[in-house]
């Protein structure tokens, strides 16, 4: 984790923002890689040169934060909790590099015994790296050359190398399973051809496509809607289906089935940003059934709300009675068929929802709950608590269930959709939710 030392010796507001950012990324690391060690690096060491008071102050602030993250690596040589470096003079770089190497050598995955056949097969696979990817059938052929005949063992081998980040192999759909990425950076580069900052890259993307697609570029950055024609220009045509399946699987994209014959895809992270409060304010006085998913005991990561929108759009799009959603950055108004609408918005560390025009709010709550549980099992969401509005008072979901409070409970027990199906791939998961 790298931070700018100057931000922790600046004004109170600068320090507050810097510490908030450091806390956020430490929490993200704990969510996505809970057992991994943390090396904290402070750049611009010259800013505290010959100022021991600054050094002690920065170290003290970081100590308070890192007390909640025992996996951090101490700077034993300087008796600090972080590693100050100066890029211009390379001061501190050698110690940092040595520390990272020593810590890496101590990790369990480095010491794990790996089959010589697996390693030899990996060599064969990487030798064919000219295209940055290969097919599963080709991997199967190369596996036979080293004596690996079992499809189960091939899957175990690919899963192991995927976990290490040496290869990338998704198995959620036949299209994904058929491709093995031999250069993970290639995949990142392909994703970044589409998922870009609209302020920085809008005009760069316009230079990559013919003028006839300029309106498609505008639709992408204004409404988060990508056309098949645009994606075919940004990606090679034979890669489009794989990339679409991959982005669907990780909930960065969903099919948009609300605009007739045009083939469009929603990418919620590219929804045009405007002042969110402008769109939240009209929702506050709405009459409806309210609830809130509260992440304040942990944190609300970037992307959780957008992935929830993806799931909602997938589900809504499979119901012929649904109307076109209204979406903005941090705000989603969507229907799950008929006249019912779900109004959702992200605010601070909470996701709020209001169910309107519904005679069965419990049914819609169970669908939203199933989606939130799915996000948790996909390791993109930390723990949350749910509170529901009962006669103007927000009460915990557990208490509502125990007391069987109207309108969030029925007189008889019912099975909650999605409660027992979190292990399904995304497409199968949404299909199960659609079963009446």
C-alpha positions, -999 to 999 in steps of 0.1 A, spaced: 0 0 0 16 32 -12 8 67 1 23 102 -2 40 112 30 34 149 23 -3 144 27 1 132 63 21 163 73 -1 188 56 -33 206 68 -58 189 90 -82 184 61 -54 169 39 -45 145 66 -81 135 72 -86 127 35 -53 108 33 -60 87 64 -95 79 51 -81 67 18 -55 45 36 -82 30 58 -104 23 28 -76 4 9 -66 -15 40 -102 -26 45 -104 -36 8 -73 -57 12 -88 -74 43 -120 -82 22 -103 -95 -9 -71 -110 5 -76 -114 43 -44 -135 49 -20 -116 27 8 -95 44 7 -57 40 38 -36 32 30 1 37 52 24 17 55 62 20 68 82 -10 85 116 -9 108 107 20 126 140 14 96 158 28 105 146 63 143 147 59 159 159 91 125 162 107 122 135 133 90 151 147 73 146 113 85 111 110 72 102 145 39 119 138 33 99 105 44 67 122 20 73 151 -10 79 128 -3 48 109 2 27 141 -33 36 151 -47 24 118 -25 -7 114 -34 -19 149 -66 -34 132 -45 -51 105 -19 -74 122 -6 -87 89 14 -55 83 51 -59 78 73 -39 103 102 -18 92 126 -33 118 157 -15 105 141 20 111 117 8 139 87 21 119 54 6 107 60 18 72 89 21 47 97 57 37 113 59 2 125 86 -21 122 77 -58 145 104 -71 175 93 -50 164 56 -46 168 60 -9 149 32 10 142 12 -22 168 -15 -15 155 -22 20 119 -23 6 129 -47 -22 147 -70 3 118 -70 27 93 -78 0 115 -107 -12 120 -121 23 82 -119 31 73 -135 -1 96 -164 5 79 -171 38 44 -175 23 28 -209 23 21 -209 -15 58 -205 -22 66 -236 -1 38 -257 -15 48 -289 -33 37 -287 -69 37 -316 -94 66 -315 -119 41 -324 -145 21 -293 -137 51 -271 -139 62 -286 -172 27 -282 -186 28 -245 -175 61 -241 -194 45 -254 -225 14 -232 -221 35 -200 -215 58 -208 -245 27 -202 -266 22 -167 -252 23 -149 -286 -15 -144 -285 -17 -138 -247 -43 -166 -245 -49 -202 -256 -78 -226 -257 -88 -252 -232 -85 -279 -259 -49 -268 -265 -42 -270 -228 -57 -305 -228 -34 -315 -257 -3 -300 -239 -13 -318 -207 -12 -351 -224 24 -345 -235 34 -345 -199 12 -374 -188 -19 -356 -175 -49 -374 -189 -76 -366 -163 -99 -336 -170 -103 -333 -132 -65 -329 -128 -64 -304 -156 -91 -284 -138 -72 -286 -105 -40 -274 -122 -57 -245 -139 -74 -235 -107 -41 -235 -88 -23 -214 -114 -54 -191 -116 -52 -186 -78 -16 -177 -80 -23 -152 -108 0 -170 -133 -29 -178 -156 -65 -166 -157 -92 -192 -163 -129 -186 -156 -154 -215 -157 -188 -198 -153 -199 -204 -189 -187 -226 -218 -173 -196 -236 -152 -186 -205 -141 -222 -198 -128 -225 -234 -103 -197 -230 -71 -197 -208 -54 -164 -204 -16 -168 -204 -9 -131 -200 -31 -116 -172 -20 -81 -181 -36 -86 -216 -70 -91 -199 -66 -60 -178 -57 -40 -210 -87 -54 -228 -111 -44 -200 -95 -9 -198 -104 -4 -235 -140 0 -223 -139 8 -186 -124 42 -187 -127 75 -170 -150 96 -192 -132 129 -183 -98 116 -193 -105 91 -221 -137 101 -239 -118 118 -268 -91 91 -269 -118 65 -274 -133 86 -302 -100 85 -320 -101 47 -320 -134 42 -337 -150 55 -370 -170 87 -369 -202 67 -374 -198 54 -339 -192 87 -321 -228 87 -308 -222 52 -294 -192 66 -275 -213 94 -261 -240 69 -250 -213 48 -233 -200 77 -212 -234 94 -206 -257 65 -200 -233 35 -194 -247 17 -225 -223 0 -249 -234 -11 -283 -222 -44 -299 -208 -24 -328 -187 -3 -305 -174 -32 -286 -165 -50 -318 -143 -21 -327 -126 -18 -293 -121 -56 -290 -113 -80 -318 -144 -96 -331 -135 -131 -320 -128 -119 -285 -161 -101 -280 -182 -130 -267 -155 -141 -243 -151 -105 -229 -189 -101 -226 -192 -134 -207 -163 -125 -184 -177 -91 -176 -211 -106 -169 -196 -132 -146 -178 -106 -125 -209 -83 -126 -193 -54 -144 -218 -56 -172 -253 -68 -179 -275 -72 -210 -298 -42 -217 -331 -55 -230 -352 -24 -229 -346 -7 -262 -360 -29 -290 -337 -45 -315 -304 -28 -307 -279 -50 -289 -268 -30 -259 -250 -37 -227 -251 -17 -194 -218 -9 -176 -230 8 -144 -195 21 -135 -197 43 -166 -230 59 -158 -226 97 -162 -217 113 -129 -239 142 -118 -246 155 -83 -262 125 -67 -282 146 -42 -301 160 -71 -316 126 -78 -318 114 -42 -339 143 -30 -371 135 -49 -369 99 -35 -370 110 2 -407 118 5 -419 88 -16 -446 66 -1 -434 30 0 -418 3 20 -383 13 30 -352 -6 40 -314 0 43 -284 -22 40 -259 -7 65 -222 -13 60 -210 12 86 -196 -16 109 -171 -24 81 -171 -3 49 -190 0 16 -165 -8 -12 -165 9 -46 -185 -12 -70 -209 -30 -47 -238 -8 -56 -229 -10 -93 -228 -48 -91 -262 -48 -74 -275 -27 -103 -262 -53 -127 -281 -81 -109 -313 -60 -108 -310 -52 -145 -305 -88 -154 -335 -99 -134 -357 -70 -146 -348 -76 -182 -361 -112 -181 -395 -100 -170 -416 -89 -200 -437 -66 -178 -407 -46 -166 -403 -10 -179 -370 6 -187 -349 15 -156 -338 50 -147 -302 50 -138 -276 76 -126 -244 72 -107 -254 60 -73 -291 59 -81 -313 31 -96 -350 31 -102 -361 -2 -116 -392 -24 -119 -395 -61 -113 -426 -64 -134 -460 -47 -134 -463 -14 -117 -440 -21 -88 -407 -1 -87 -376 -4 -66 -359 29 -58 -323 24 -46 -295 48 -38 -261 47 -23 -253 72 5 -222 72 27 -219 36 40 -254 26 33 -276 13 4 -312 25 8 -342 11 -10 -379 20 -13 -404 -4 -28 -434 14 -43 -467 3 -58 -463 -32 -44 -489 -54 -26 -463 -80 -18 -432 -61 -6 -419 -92 11 -415 -109 -23 -394 -80 -36 -374 -78 -4 -365 -115 -7 -352 -109 -43 -331 -80 -32 -318 -101 -2 -309 -130 -25 -289 -106 -46 -271 -90 -17 -262 -125 -4 -249 -134 -38 -226 -104 -37 -213 -115 -3 -206 -151 -15 -188 -136 -46 -164 -119 -21 -173 -84 -34 -193 -73 -4 -183 -72 33 -208 -79 61 -238 -57 63 -269 -54 85 -305 -49 72 -330 -26 88 -366 -23 77 -391 5 82 -421 -6 104 -445 23 110 -418 49 107 -392 31 129 -363 12 114 -360 -22 130 -334 -49 124 -343 -77 100 -338 -103 126 -362 -87 150 -387 -82 123 -386 -119 115 -388 -130 152 -418 -107 158 -433 -114 124 -439 -77 118 -462 -66 89 -456 -60 60 -422 -78 60 -435 -112 71 -463 -136 62 -485 -156 86 -468 -188 73 -431 -195 67 -418 -192 32 -386 -201 14 -365 -171 5 -355 -171 -32 -317 -174 -34 -311 -185 2 -298 -219 -8 -283 -211 -43 -254 -187 -37 -229 -212 -53 -245 -209 -88 -229 -189 -115 -244 -155 -122 -266 -165 -151 -281 -196 -134 -285 -175 -102 -307 -149 -120 -326 -177 -138 -335 -193 -104 -347 -159 -91 -370 -157 -121 -387 -190 -113 -421 -183 -99 
